[in-house]
Amino acid sequence: MSELVKRLSEGDHPVEASLRPEKTVQALKERIDRGYVHVKFTDTKGGTELGVRLDQEATDLSKADFDNQTGSVHLVGSLTLDYVKVRCVADIDLKTLTGKGHLEPVEE
């Protein structure tokens, strides 16, 4: 397991929703609706941006009010980082589009 995967699997780390061209709640909602979001871990050298395919059953949008840009989303999805299959778990505040997240290595 790479040092990066190991580090991001230990405890929670600061994350932000990585959105282009505009960093808005509406842009995040569109990505969630498509089932694919970019989450950036900001406490690594230069930041680590990961493309996450969302697990619709594990992702929780019940605390989110997209129209008023309040509440939070609980995003869960899978990806491969440094040849290791991982699950990304991130809680993102809609007001700031930042939050906390971590990785969980997935056993095959």
N, CA, C and O atoms as CSV, one atom per row, in Angstrom:
chain,resi,resn,atom,element,x,y,z
A,1,MET,N,N,0.851,-1.185,0.000
A,1,MET,CA,C,0.000,0.000,0.000
A,1,MET,C,C,0.890,1.240,0.000
A,1,MET,O,O,1.868,1.314,0.744
A,2,SER,N,N,0.545,2.200,-0.834
A,2,SER,CA,C,1.362,3.405,-0.937
A,2,SER,C,C,1.240,4.259,0.331
A,2,SER,O,O,0.290,4.130,1.102
A,3,GLU,N,N,2.218,5.120,0.516
A,3,GLU,CA,C,2.228,6.021,1.674
A,3,GLU,C,C,0.996,6.927,1.655
A,3,GLU,O,O,0.413,7.203,2.703
A,4,LEU,N,N,0.598,7.392,0.460
A,4,LEU,CA,C,-0.561,8.283,0.327
A,4,LEU,C,C,-1.842,7.583,0.753
A,4,LEU,O,O,-2.623,8.132,1.530
A,5,VAL,N,N,-2.062,6.374,0.247
A,5,VAL,CA,C,-3.273,5.626,0.605
A,5,VAL,C,C,-3.283,5.362,2.109
A,5,VAL,O,O,-4.312,5.516,2.766
A,6,LYS,N,N,-2.140,4.969,2.645
A,6,LYS,CA,C,-2.049,4.689,4.078
A,6,LYS,C,C,-2.389,5.935,4.893
A,6,LYS,O,O,-3.163,5.864,5.848
A,7,ARG,N,N,-1.813,7.070,4.516
A,7,ARG,CA,C,-2.024,8.315,5.257
A,7,ARG,C,C,-3.483,8.763,5.213
A,7,ARG,O,O,-4.052,9.149,6.234
A,8,LEU,N,N,-4.087,8.708,4.018
A,8,LEU,CA,C,-5.468,9.162,3.884
A,8,LEU,C,C,-6.471,8.174,4.475
A,8,LEU,O,O,-7.654,8.491,4.598
A,9,SER,N,N,-6.007,6.980,4.842
A,9,SER,CA,C,-6.861,5.973,5.464
A,9,SER,C,C,-6.848,6.086,6.987
A,9,SER,O,O,-7.626,5.421,7.671
A,10,GLU,N,N,-5.966,6.928,7.511
A,10,GLU,CA,C,-5.845,7.074,8.967
A,10,GLU,C,C,-6.481,8.386,9.416
A,10,GLU,O,O,-5.933,9.459,9.161
A,11,GLY,N,N,-7.624,8.309,10.077
A,11,GLY,CA,C,-8.300,9.501,10.579
A,11,GLY,C,C,-8.955,10.302,9.477
A,11,GLY,O,O,-8.905,9.933,8.304
A,12,ASP,N,N,-9.573,11.412,9.872
A,12,ASP,CA,C,-10.230,12.287,8.900
A,12,ASP,C,C,-9.290,13.401,8.467
A,12,ASP,O,O,-8.426,13.837,9.228
A,13,HIS,N,N,-9.470,13.852,7.237
A,13,HIS,CA,C,-8.623,14.885,6.643
A,13,HIS,C,C,-9.503,15.972,6.038
A,13,HIS,O,O,-10.640,15.699,5.652
A,14,PRO,N,N,-8.987,17.215,5.949
A,14,PRO,CA,C,-9.775,18.262,5.302
A,14,PRO,C,C,-9.949,17.976,3.811
A,14,PRO,O,O,-9.004,17.597,3.119
A,15,VAL,N,N,-11.190,18.169,3.332
A,15,VAL,CA,C,-11.493,17.962,1.918
A,15,VAL,C,C,-12.322,19.144,1.414
A,15,VAL,O,O,-12.888,19.916,2.187
A,16,GLU,N,N,-12.369,19.249,0.081
A,16,GLU,CA,C,-13.262,20.215,-0.539
A,16,GLU,C,C,-13.819,19.603,-1.806
A,16,GLU,O,O,-13.195,18.743,-2.427
A,17,ALA,N,N,-15.005,20.061,-2.180
A,17,ALA,CA,C,-15.578,19.640,-3.455
A,17,ALA,C,C,-14.786,20.357,-4.539
A,17,ALA,O,O,-14.693,21.584,-4.534
A,18,SER,N,N,-14.223,19.604,-5.457
A,18,SER,CA,C,-13.430,20.188,-6.532
A,18,SER,C,C,-14.330,20.351,-7.747
A,18,SER,O,O,-14.695,19.378,-8.407
A,19,LEU,N,N,-14.679,21.602,-8.028
A,19,LEU,CA,C,-15.662,21.884,-9.073
A,19,LEU,C,C,-15.108,22.900,-10.058
A,19,LEU,O,O,-14.506,23.898,-9.661
A,20,ARG,N,N,-15.316,22.640,-11.353
A,20,ARG,CA,C,-14.900,23.576,-12.394
A,20,ARG,C,C,-16.017,23.700,-13.404
A,20,ARG,O,O,-16.736,22.717,-13.584
A,21,PRO,N,N,-16.229,24.800,-14.073
A,21,PRO,CA,C,-15.447,26.029,-13.954
A,21,PRO,C,C,-15.840,26.865,-12.743
A,21,PRO,O,O,-15.063,27.708,-12.295
A,22,GLU,N,N,-17.059,26.637,-12.202
A,22,GLU,CA,C,-17.503,27.423,-11.055
A,22,GLU,C,C,-17.708,26.527,-9.845
A,22,GLU,O,O,-18.261,25.432,-9.952
A,23,LYS,N,N,-17.254,27.006,-8.692
A,23,LYS,CA,C,-17.406,26.267,-7.444
A,23,LYS,C,C,-18.704,26.702,-6.787
A,23,LYS,O,O,-18.720,27.616,-5.962
A,24,THR,N,N,-19.810,26.029,-7.165
A,24,THR,CA,C,-21.126,26.377,-6.644
A,24,THR,C,C,-21.841,25.129,-6.144
A,24,THR,O,O,-21.497,24.007,-6.515
A,25,VAL,N,N,-22.840,25.346,-5.297
A,25,VAL,CA,C,-23.659,24.237,-4.801
A,25,VAL,C,C,-24.386,23.577,-5.967
A,25,VAL,O,O,-24.523,22.354,-6.000
A,26,GLN,N,N,-24.853,24.379,-6.923
A,26,GLN,CA,C,-25.553,23.830,-8.081
A,26,GLN,C,C,-24.636,22.902,-8.888
A,26,GLN,O,O,-25.070,21.851,-9.359
A,27,ALA,N,N,-23.371,23.293,-9.043
A,27,ALA,CA,C,-22.410,22.449,-9.766
A,27,ALA,C,C,-22.206,21.127,-9.022
A,27,ALA,O,O,-22.120,20.069,-9.644
A,28,LEU,N,N,-22.129,21.193,-7.689
A,28,LEU,CA,C,-21.974,19.962,-6.899
A,28,LEU,C,C,-23.203,19.073,-7.079
A,28,LEU,O,O,-23.071,17.862,-7.259
A,29,LYS,N,N,-24.382,19.659,-7.033
A,29,LYS,CA,C,-25.622,18.888,-7.195
A,29,LYS,C,C,-25.646,18.194,-8.559
A,29,LYS,O,O,-26.050,17.035,-8.656
A,30,GLU,N,N,-25.217,18.893,-9.604
A,30,GLU,CA,C,-25.179,18.292,-10.939
A,30,GLU,C,C,-24.241,17.094,-10.970
A,30,GLU,O,O,-24.561,16.072,-11.578
A,31,ARG,N,N,-23.084,17.211,-10.318
A,31,ARG,CA,C,-22.121,16.094,-10.281
A,31,ARG,C,C,-22.703,14.915,-9.512
A,31,ARG,O,O,-22.563,13.765,-9.929
A,32,ILE,N,N,-23.354,15.200,-8.388
A,32,ILE,CA,C,-23.972,14.128,-7.594
A,32,ILE,C,C,-25.048,13.430,-8.421
A,32,ILE,O,O,-25.141,12.203,-8.413
A,33,ASP,N,N,-25.860,14.208,-9.133
A,33,ASP,CA,C,-26.916,13.622,-9.972
A,33,ASP,C,C,-26.341,12.720,-11.053
A,33,ASP,O,O,-26.968,11.734,-11.440
A,34,ARG,N,N,-25.149,13.053,-11.543
A,34,ARG,CA,C,-24.474,12.229,-12.564
A,34,ARG,C,C,-23.788,11.013,-11.947
A,34,ARG,O,O,-23.418,10.077,-12.655
A,35,GLY,N,N,-23.617,11.032,-10.605
A,35,GLY,CA,C,-23.017,9.888,-9.925
A,35,GLY,C,C,-21.498,9.905,-9.901
A,35,GLY,O,O,-20.870,8.881,-9.631
A,36,TYR,N,N,-20.896,11.071,-10.184
A,36,TYR,CA,C,-19.429,11.136,-10.212
A,36,TYR,C,C,-18.983,12.515,-9.731
A,36,TYR,O,O,-19.344,13.529,-10.328
A,37,VAL,N,N,-18.203,12.554,-8.658
A,37,VAL,CA,C,-17.737,13.830,-8.102
A,37,VAL,C,C,-16.222,13.812,-7.939
A,37,VAL,O,O,-15.606,12.747,-7.882
A,38,HIS,N,N,-15.631,14.996,-7.865
A,38,HIS,CA,C,-14.213,15.128,-7.562
A,38,HIS,C,C,-14.074,15.677,-6.150
A,38,HIS,O,O,-14.643,16.716,-5.815
A,39,VAL,N,N,-13.311,14.968,-5.331
A,39,VAL,CA,C,-13.050,15.368,-3.953
A,39,VAL,C,C,-11.561,15.624,-3.832
A,39,VAL,O,O,-10.747,14.802,-4.253
A,40,LYS,N,N,-11.202,16.766,-3.256
A,40,LYS,CA,C,-9.788,17.109,-3.101
A,40,LYS,C,C,-9.392,17.073,-1.630
A,40,LYS,O,O,-9.969,17.777,-0.801
A,41,PHE,N,N,-8.396,16.238,-1.318
A,41,PHE,CA,C,-7.805,16.213,0.019
A,41,PHE,C,C,-6.771,17.338,0.043
A,41,PHE,O,O,-5.779,17.287,-0.684
A,42,THR,N,N,-7.000,18.345,0.872
A,42,THR,CA,C,-6.192,19.561,0.812
A,42,THR,C,C,-4.947,19.537,1.683
A,42,THR,O,O,-4.117,20.441,1.587
A,43,ASP,N,N,-4.795,18.511,2.544
A,43,ASP,CA,C,-3.630,18.498,3.435
A,43,ASP,C,C,-2.485,17.612,2.938
A,43,ASP,O,O,-1.637,17.185,3.721
A,44,THR,N,N,-2.468,17.341,1.629
A,44,THR,CA,C,-1.326,16.632,1.040
A,44,THR,C,C,-0.525,17.647,0.236
A,44,THR,O,O,-1.015,18.742,-0.041
A,45,LYS,N,N,0.685,17.299,-0.136
A,45,LYS,CA,C,1.517,18.225,-0.913
A,45,LYS,C,C,0.824,18.565,-2.224
A,45,LYS,O,O,0.671,17.709,-3.095
A,46,GLY,N,N,0.406,19.820,-2.360
A,46,GLY,CA,C,-0.283,20.243,-3.574
A,46,GLY,C,C,-1.730,19.816,-3.650
A,46,GLY,O,O,-2.431,20.176,-4.595
A,47,GLY,N,N,-2.191,19.060,-2.678
A,47,GLY,CA,C,-3.563,18.565,-2.683
A,47,GLY,C,C,-3.683,17.309,-3.530
A,47,GLY,O,O,-2.939,17.141,-4.497
A,48,THR,N,N,-4.602,16.436,-3.185
A,48,THR,CA,C,-4.833,15.198,-3.921
A,48,THR,C,C,-6.282,15.177,-4.361
A,48,THR,O,O,-7.183,15.026,-3.537
A,49,GLU,N,N,-6.512,15.327,-5.662
A,49,GLU,CA,C,-7.867,15.349,-6.202
A,49,GLU,C,C,-8.220,13.961,-6.725
A,49,GLU,O,O,-7.487,13.372,-7.520
A,50,LEU,N,N,-9.361,13.453,-6.261
A,50,LEU,CA,C,-9.781,12.110,-6.635
A,50,LEU,C,C,-11.143,12.141,-7.304
A,50,LEU,O,O,-12.056,12.822,-6.836
A,51,GLY,N,N,-11.280,11.410,-8.392
A,51,GLY,CA,C,-12.569,11.236,-9.045
A,51,GLY,C,C,-13.263,10.043,-8.411
A,51,GLY,O,O,-12.726,8.935,-8.406
A,52,VAL,N,N,-14.455,10.271,-7.876
A,52,VAL,CA,C,-15.152,9.244,-7.096
A,52,VAL,C,C,-16.475,8.879,-7.767
A,52,VAL,O,O,-17.326,9.738,-7.999
A,53,ARG,N,N,-16.634,7.582,-8.076
A,53,ARG,CA,C,-17.909,7.083,-8.594
A,53,ARG,C,C,-18.774,6.791,-7.383
A,53,ARG,O,O,-18.452,5.922,-6.573
A,54,LEU,N,N,-19.890,7.530,-7.262
A,54,LEU,CA,C,-20.702,7.445,-6.051
A,54,LEU,C,C,-21.469,6.139,-5.922
A,54,LEU,O,O,-21.964,5.587,-6.904
A,55,ASP,N,N,-21.555,5.663,-4.693
A,55,ASP,CA,C,-22.403,4.541,-4.323
A,55,ASP,C,C,-23.725,5.173,-3.877
A,55,ASP,O,O,-23.810,5.742,-2.788
A,56,GLN,N,N,-24.755,5.068,-4.725
A,56,GLN,CA,C,-26.021,5.757,-4.464
A,56,GLN,C,C,-26.680,5.298,-3.165
A,56,GLN,O,O,-27.361,6.084,-2.508
A,57,GLU,N,N,-26.486,4.044,-2.791
A,57,GLU,CA,C,-27.113,3.531,-1.572
A,57,GLU,C,C,-26.416,4.037,-0.313
A,57,GLU,O,O,-27.071,4.256,0.706
A,58,ALA,N,N,-25.103,4.224,-0.367
A,58,ALA,CA,C,-24.351,4.663,0.813
A,58,ALA,C,C,-24.297,6.183,0.934
A,58,ALA,O,O,-24.103,6.710,2.029
A,59,THR,N,N,-24.468,6.887,-0.181
A,59,THR,CA,C,-24.451,8.353,-0.165
A,59,THR,C,C,-25.746,8.859,0.472
A,59,THR,O,O,-26.829,8.350,0.183
A,60,ASP,N,N,-25.623,9.871,1.346
A,60,ASP,CA,C,-26.787,10.406,2.070
A,60,ASP,C,C,-26.939,11.898,1.797
A,60,ASP,O,O,-26.085,12.702,2.170
A,61,LEU,N,N,-28.035,12.250,1.146
A,61,LEU,CA,C,-28.324,13.653,0.832
A,61,LEU,C,C,-29.462,14.203,1.697
A,61,LEU,O,O,-29.935,15.314,1.458
A,62,SER,N,N,-29.900,13.442,2.691
A,62,SER,CA,C,-31.076,13.826,3.478
A,62,SER,C,C,-30.871,15.095,4.307
A,62,SER,O,O,-31.847,15.751,4.673
A,63,LYS,N,N,-29.623,15.452,4.607
A,63,LYS,CA,C,-29.354,16.663,5.399
A,63,LYS,C,C,-29.007,17.863,4.526
A,63,LYS,O,O,-28.577,18.901,5.030
A,64,ALA,N,N,-29.196,17.718,3.219
A,64,ALA,CA,C,-28.815,18.783,2.287
A,64,ALA,C,C,-30.034,19.553,1.799
A,64,ALA,O,O,-31.049,18.967,1.422
A,65,ASP,N,N,-29.915,20.881,1.814
A,65,ASP,CA,C,-30.920,21.754,1.214
A,65,ASP,C,C,-30.205,22.531,0.103
A,65,ASP,O,O,-29.653,23.609,0.326
A,66,PHE,N,N,-30.235,21.948,-1.097
A,66,PHE,CA,C,-29.488,22.533,-2.211
A,66,PHE,C,C,-30.022,23.910,-2.600
A,66,PHE,O,O,-29.246,24.788,-2.976
A,67,ASP,N,N,-31.332,24.107,-2.515
A,67,ASP,CA,C,-31.922,25.393,-2.901
A,67,ASP,C,C,-31.434,26.535,-2.012
A,67,ASP,O,O,-31.167,27.635,-2.497
A,68,ASN,N,N,-31.319,26.271,-0.701
A,68,ASN,CA,C,-30.881,27.312,0.237
A,68,ASN,C,C,-29.391,27.224,0.566
A,68,ASN,O,O,-28.875,28.006,1.365
A,69,GLN,N,N,-28.705,26.262,-0.058
A,69,GLN,CA,C,-27.256,26.081,0.117
A,69,GLN,C,C,-26.878,25.903,1.585
A,69,GLN,O,O,-25.915,26.499,2.067
A,70,THR,N,N,-27.653,25.069,2.292
A,70,THR,CA,C,-27.369,24.773,3.694
A,70,THR,C,C,-27.374,23.267,3.900
A,70,THR,O,O,-27.837,22.503,3.054
A,71,GLY,N,N,-26.845,22.863,5.048
A,71,GLY,CA,C,-26.784,21.450,5.373
A,71,GLY,C,C,-25.515,20.830,4.826
A,71,GLY,O,O,-24.554,21.523,4.492
A,72,SER,N,N,-25.533,19.499,4.740
A,72,SER,CA,C,-24.334,18.794,4.288
A,72,SER,C,C,-24.715,17.549,3.503
A,72,SER,O,O,-25.838,17.052,3.581
A,73,VAL,N,N,-23.736,17.063,2.744
A,73,VAL,CA,C,-23.905,15.812,2.006
A,73,VAL,C,C,-22.871,14.810,2.517
A,73,VAL,O,O,-21.742,15.174,2.847
A,74,HIS,N,N,-23.276,13.553,2.575
A,74,HIS,CA,C,-22.385,12.456,2.964
A,74,HIS,C,C,-22.153,11.641,1.692
A,74,HIS,O,O,-23.027,10.899,1.244
A,75,LEU,N,N,-20.951,11.796,1.121
A,75,LEU,CA,C,-20.635,11.147,-0.144
A,75,LEU,C,C,-19.792,9.907,0.088
A,75,LEU,O,O,-18.818,9.940,0.840
A,76,VAL,N,N,-20.168,8.819,-0.557
A,76,VAL,CA,C,-19.420,7.566,-0.458
A,76,VAL,C,C,-19.290,7.004,-1.862
A,76,VAL,O,O,-20.269,6.920,-2.603
A,77,GLY,N,N,-18.067,6.617,-2.220
A,77,GLY,CA,C,-17.869,6.040,-3.537
A,77,GLY,C,C,-16.533,5.343,-3.641
A,77,GLY,O,O,-15.735,5.356,-2.703
A,78,SER,N,N,-16.297,4.739,-4.779
A,78,SER,CA,C,-15.101,3.921,-4.944
A,78,SER,C,C,-14.200,4.446,-6.052
A,78,SER,O,O,-14.640,5.146,-6.963
A,79,LEU,N,N,-12.938,4.088,-5.946
A,79,LEU,CA,C,-11.944,4.426,-6.952
A,79,LEU,C,C,-10.704,3.586,-6.702
A,79,LEU,O,O,-10.634,2.844,-5.722
A,80,THR,N,N,-9.730,3.706,-7.588
A,80,THR,CA,C,-8.444,3.054,-7.408
A,80,THR,C,C,-7.387,4.147,-7.306
A,80,THR,O,O,-7.289,5.005,-8.183
A,81,LEU,N,N,-6.599,4.116,-6.236
A,81,LEU,CA,C,-5.534,5.090,-6.021
A,81,LEU,C,C,-4.235,4.328,-5.813
A,81,LEU,O,O,-4.146,3.486,-4.920
A,82,ASP,N,N,-3.241,4.614,-6.619
A,82,ASP,CA,C,-1.952,3.917,-6.539
A,82,ASP,C,C,-2.132,2.393,-6.550
A,82,ASP,O,O,-1.509,1.675,-5.767
A,83,TYR,N,N,-2.987,1.922,-7.443
A,83,TYR,CA,C,-3.260,0.493,-7.651
A,83,TYR,C,C,-3.964,-0.172,-6.476
A,83,TYR,O,O,-3.991,-1.399,-6.393
A,84,VAL,N,N,-4.530,0.609,-5.572
A,84,VAL,CA,C,-5.263,0.068,-4.424
A,84,VAL,C,C,-6.722,0.487,-4.555
A,84,VAL,O,O,-7.025,1.672,-4.696
A,85,LYS,N,N,-7.635,-0.504,-4.507
A,85,LYS,CA,C,-9.058,-0.177,-4.530
A,85,LYS,C,C,-9.427,0.400,-3.167
A,85,LYS,O,O,-9.153,-0.197,-2.126
A,86,VAL,N,N,-10.066,1.593,-3.199
A,86,VAL,CA,C,-10.447,2.256,-1.959
A,86,VAL,C,C,-11.865,2.788,-2.065
A,86,VAL,O,O,-12.411,2.976,-3.153
A,87,ARG,N,N,-12.437,3.024,-0.896
A,87,ARG,CA,C,-13.728,3.691,-0.782
A,87,ARG,C,C,-13.433,5.055,-0.189
A,87,ARG,O,O,-12.733,5.163,0.818
A,88,CYS,N,N,-13.967,6.103,-0.813
A,88,CYS,CA,C,-13.801,7.466,-0.324
A,88,CYS,C,C,-15.076,7.854,0.415
A,88,CYS,O,O,-16.180,7.701,-0.108
A,89,VAL,N,N,-14.913,8.358,1.634
A,89,VAL,CA,C,-16.039,8.817,2.448
A,89,VAL,C,C,-15.789,10.280,2.776
A,89,VAL,O,O,-14.763,10.617,3.368
A,90,ALA,N,N,-16.720,11.156,2.395
A,90,ALA,CA,C,-16.532,12.584,2.631
A,90,ALA,C,C,-17.844,13.235,3.057
A,90,ALA,O,O,-18.899,12.974,2.479
A,91,ASP,N,N,-17.759,14.084,4.074
A,91,ASP,CA,C,-18.895,14.894,4.518
A,91,ASP,C,C,-18.586,16.332,4.138
A,91,ASP,O,O,-17.600,16.903,4.603
A,92,ILE,N,N,-19.423,16.916,3.298
A,92,ILE,CA,C,-19.160,18.254,2.763
A,92,ILE,C,C,-20.294,19.204,3.126
A,92,ILE,O,O,-21.466,18.920,2.879
A,93,ASP,N,N,-19.922,20.337,3.718
A,93,ASP,CA,C,-20.856,21.389,4.102
A,93,ASP,C,C,-21.207,22.199,2.850
A,93,ASP,O,O,-20.315,22.649,2.132
A,94,LEU,N,N,-22.499,22.382,2.591
A,94,LEU,CA,C,-22.908,23.086,1.377
A,94,LEU,C,C,-22.602,24.582,1.424
A,94,LEU,O,O,-22.454,25.212,0.376
A,95,LYS,N,N,-22.506,25.151,2.606
A,95,LYS,CA,C,-22.226,26.586,2.714
A,95,LYS,C,C,-20.795,26.898,2.273
A,95,LYS,O,O,-20.551,27.906,1.611
A,96,THR,N,N,-19.842,26.018,2.646
A,96,THR,CA,C,-18.428,26.274,2.348
A,96,THR,C,C,-17.861,25.359,1.264
A,96,THR,O,O,-16.791,25.628,0.718
A,97,LEU,N,N,-18.584,24.273,0.952
A,97,LEU,CA,C,-18.125,23.230,0.013
A,97,LEU,C,C,-16.817,22.593,0.496
A,97,LEU,O,O,-16.008,22.126,-0.306
A,98,THR,N,N,-16.626,22.582,1.815
A,98,THR,CA,C,-15.475,21.920,2.429
A,98,THR,C,C,-15.990,20.976,3.509
A,98,THR,O,O,-17.165,21.008,3.876
A,99,GLY,N,N,-15.094,20.145,4.005
A,99,GLY,CA,C,-15.493,19.223,5.061
A,99,GLY,C,C,-14.363,18.305,5.447
A,99,GLY,O,O,-13.190,18.675,5.394
A,100,LYS,N,N,-14.737,17.088,5.840
A,100,LYS,CA,C,-13.773,16.079,6.282
A,100,LYS,C,C,-13.996,14.795,5.489
A,100,LYS,O,O,-15.113,14.479,5.081
A,101,GLY,N,N,-12.900,14.064,5.283
A,101,GLY,CA,C,-13.036,12.809,4.562
A,101,GLY,C,C,-11.881,11.874,4.826
A,101,GLY,O,O,-10.875,12.258,5.423
A,102,HIS,N,N,-12.032,10.643,4.375
A,102,HIS,CA,C,-10.965,9.647,4.512
A,102,HIS,C,C,-11.173,8.546,3.464
A,102,HIS,O,O,-12.209,8.464,2.805
A,103,LEU,N,N,-10.159,7.721,3.344
A,103,LEU,CA,C,-10.231,6.559,2.453
A,103,LEU,C,C,-10.319,5.294,3.286
A,103,LEU,O,O,-9.849,5.253,4.422
A,104,GLU,N,N,-10.923,4.265,2.716
A,104,GLU,CA,C,-10.988,2.940,3.330
A,104,GLU,C,C,-10.538,1.932,2.277
A,104,GLU,O,O,-11.219,1.752,1.267
A,105,PRO,N,N,-9.393,1.269,2.501
A,105,PRO,CA,C,-8.968,0.234,1.540
A,105,PRO,C,C,-10.049,-0.868,1.452
A,105,PRO,O,O,-10.630,-1.270,2.460
A,106,VAL,N,N,-10.294,-1.335,0.233
A,106,VAL,CA,C,-11.323,-2.353,0.009
A,106,VAL,C,C,-10.624,-3.677,-0.260
A,106,VAL,O,O,-9.766,-3.782,-1.136
A,107,GLU,N,N,-11.010,-4.681,0.511
A,107,GLU,CA,C,-10.450,-6.027,0.282
A,107,GLU,C,C,-11.117,-6.635,-0.933
A,107,GLU,O,O,-12.330,-6.527,-1.114
A,108,GLU,N,N,-10.308,-7.277,-1.766
A,108,GLU,CA,C,-10.886,-7.895,-2.977
A,108,GLU,C,C,-11.258,-9.330,-2.731
A,108,GLU,O,O,-11.756,-10.002,-3.634
